[in-house]
């Protein structure tokens, strides 16, 4: 009787699970680790139950296919986090480029003032003030860029840690369920 129920339930489960967890139908752009782990959880929760126990019979192929799908797409999620961290260098480079443009512009302006002005000393003082102001602005921009890149780094690290911790917790829970099920079957 158990085999009859299992084969009937397995057919129903195969139809439902394939509709929900068909990894080939999901593109990498739509990959969401939480959704995929929920699909894995649903696969276990919707599995046939062994009467008078809390054990479930899980379709090994569906379970392994879902795990493989997660394994294949997880590096993509991590690459996205790394890309965010790498963007930090781009922000710093942009700020330094902007600062250089400001300095160059200020130097050109100071040089033009010196050449056009009858009072050379006044032009030199104006140029020095502009240069100092520009250097202060550049320093402020640099500090802002560093602070922003550190914030991005922290956010990316927190995101990666959260994703990995969540994945670890979910997989550990699922492994415990599977191990308990196997232990019950061995008894």
N, C-alpha and C positions, 0 to 999 in steps of 0.2 A: 504494500500500500504506500509506503514511503517513496519507493521508486516511481510509482504512478504519479503521486502528487508532485514530486520533484520534476519529472519530465514535463508535466503540464505547466507548472509554475515557471520552469526554465524557459519554455517557449514564450510565455507571456512576458517574462522578464527580458528576454532577448529583444523582443519587439520594442518594449518601452525603453530599454537601455540604449539600443542602437539609435533611437530617435533623439535621446538626450546626450549621449556621450560618444558620438561618432567623431573621433579625432580628425579624420581626414576631411570632414566637412567644415572644420574650423580653420580659418586662416591665421597666420601668425599675428597679423595686425589686430585680430579680435581676441587674442589669447588673454585670459584673465585668470591668474593663479587661483584666486578665491572661488571663481565659478567652477574651474576644473576640479578643485578639491571638493567642492559641494557635489559635483557630479559623481565623484568617487565615493563620497559618503552615501549618496542616494543609491548607488549600485549595491552597497553593502546593506543599507537599511531596507531596500526593496527585494532583497534576496529571500529565497524560500527559507522557512524556519524549520528546525527539527522539533517535532512535537515534544512537549514537556521539558524543553530546555530553552535557553536563550541563545542557542547557537544558530548560525545561519549558513546556508550553503551558497557560496559565491561562485559565479562563473569565472573560472580562472583566466580564460582568454580575455573577457571584457575587462576584468580587473587589471591584468597586465598591460593590455592595450591603453587603458586610461593612464596608468603609471608611466608608460613609455611616452605618451603624448605630453605629459607634464615634464618629463625629463628632457624631451626634445625642445620644448619651448621655454623652459626656465632660463637657459643661457641668454635667450633673447631679452627677457625681463632684466637680467643682470646687466646686459650690454647697455640697455637704456639707462640704468642707474650710472654706469661708468661714463656714458656719453654726457650726462649731466655734470659729473665731476670734471670731465675734460673741458667742458665749456668754460670753466673757471679761467683757464689760461687764455681763452679767446677774449674774455671780458677784460682781463689785465692788459693784454696786447692792444685791444681797442683803446683803453684808457691811456696807455702810454703813447700810442700813435696820435691820439687827440692832443695830449699834452705836448708832444713834439711839434705838432702843427701850431699850437698856441704860442709856444716859445719861438718858433721860426717866424711866425707872423709878427710877434712882438719885436723881435730883433730887426726885421725888415722895416717895421714902422719906426723904430727908434733910429735906425740908420737914415731913413728918409727925413725924419725931423731934423737930424743933425745937419744934413746937407742943405735943407731948405731954410733952416733957421739962421737968423743973424746972430743970435745969442747961443753960441755953441755950448756954453756951460749949462744953460737952461735945458737945452735938448738932451745933454748927457744925464742931467738929473731926472728928466722925464723918462728917459729910456731905462734908467736904473730902477725907478719906481715901477714902471711897467714890467720889467724883468722880474722884480721881486714879487709883484702881485701875481704874475704868471706862474712863477715857481711855487708860490703858495697855493694857487689854484691847482697846479699840477700835483702837488703833494696831497692836497685834499682829494682830488680825483683818484690818485693812486691809493690812498687810504680807504676811500669808499669802495674802490674796485676790489681791494684785498678783503675788506669786511664782507662785501657781497659774495665774493668767491668762497670765503670761509662759511658763510651761511648756506650757500648752495651745497658745499661739500658736506656740511653737517646734515642738511636735509636729505641729501642722497644717501649718506651713511645710515641715517635713521630709517629711510625707506627700505634700503637693502636689508638692514637688520630686521625690520618688521616683517618683510616678505619671507626672509629665511626662517625667522623664529616661528612664524605662523605655519609655514610649510613643515618645519620640523615637528611642531606640536601635533599637527593634523596627521602627518605620516606616522608618528609614534603612537598616536591613539589607534590608528587603523592597524598598525602592526600588532599592537596589543590585542585587538579584537581578533585578528587572524590567528595569532598564537594561542589565544584562549580557545578559539574554535578548534584548532588542531589538537590541543591538549584534551579537550572534551571528546574528540573523535578517537583519540588513542586509548581512552579509558574504557 
